[in-house]
Amino acid sequence: MKKERRQELETLFIQDSDEDWRKMLNPEEAALIARWDAQFEEGKRRLSQVPGENQDNQKQ
C-alpha cells in the first residue's frame, strides 16, 4: 500500500464519523482498518480498567 493512501486512511479513521468510506476499501485496506478497529477497542478496554481514568473518560 502506498504511503499516501495509508495516510489518507489514517485521516478517515480518526476524523470521519460517517463510515460510508469503509464500503469502498479493497481487501488489504479493509484488513488494515479491521486491525485498527481491534486495537482501538483494546485500548478503550484497557483504559476502562485503569483506576481513576474510567471516571474521567465517562465525563467526556
C-alpha positions in Angstrom: 0.0 0.0 0.0 1.3 3.4 -0.9 2.3 5.7 1.9 -0.1 8.4 0.7 -3.1 6.0 0.7 -2.2 4.8 4.2 -2.1 8.4 5.5 -5.5 9.1 3.8 -7.0 6.0 5.6 -5.5 7.2 8.9 -7.2 10.5 8.5 -10.5 9.0 7.6 -10.3 6.5 10.5 -9.6 9.3 13.0 -11.7 12.2 11.7 -14.6 10.8 9.6 -17.6 9.7 11.7 -19.5 8.8 8.6 -18.4 5.2 7.8 -19.5 5.1 4.1 -15.9 5.3 3.1 -15.3 1.9 4.6 -17.6 0.4 1.9 -15.0 1.4 -0.8 -12.0 -0.3 0.6 -10.1 -3.1 -1.1 -9.4 -6.3 0.9 -5.9 -5.1 2.0 -7.3 -1.8 3.2 -10.2 -3.4 4.9 -7.9 -5.8 6.8 -5.8 -2.8 8.0 -8.9 -0.9 9.2 -10.2 -4.0 11.0 -6.8 -4.3 12.8 -7.0 -0.6 13.8 -10.6 -1.1 15.0 -9.5 -4.0 17.1 -6.5 -2.1 18.5 -8.8 0.9 19.3 -11.3 -1.3 21.1 -8.5 -3.0 23.1 -7.2 0.4 24.1 -10.6 1.5 25.3 -11.0 -1.7 27.2 -7.6 -1.2 28.9 -8.3 2.4 29.8 -11.6 1.4 31.4 -9.6 -0.8 33.8 -7.3 1.9 34.9 -8.4 3.3 38.3 -9.4 6.9 38.1 -9.2 7.0 34.3 -12.6 5.4 33.9 -14.5 8.3 35.6 -12.6 10.9 33.6 -13.4 9.2 30.3 -17.1 8.8 31.2 -17.4 12.6 31.8 -16.3 13.3 28.2 
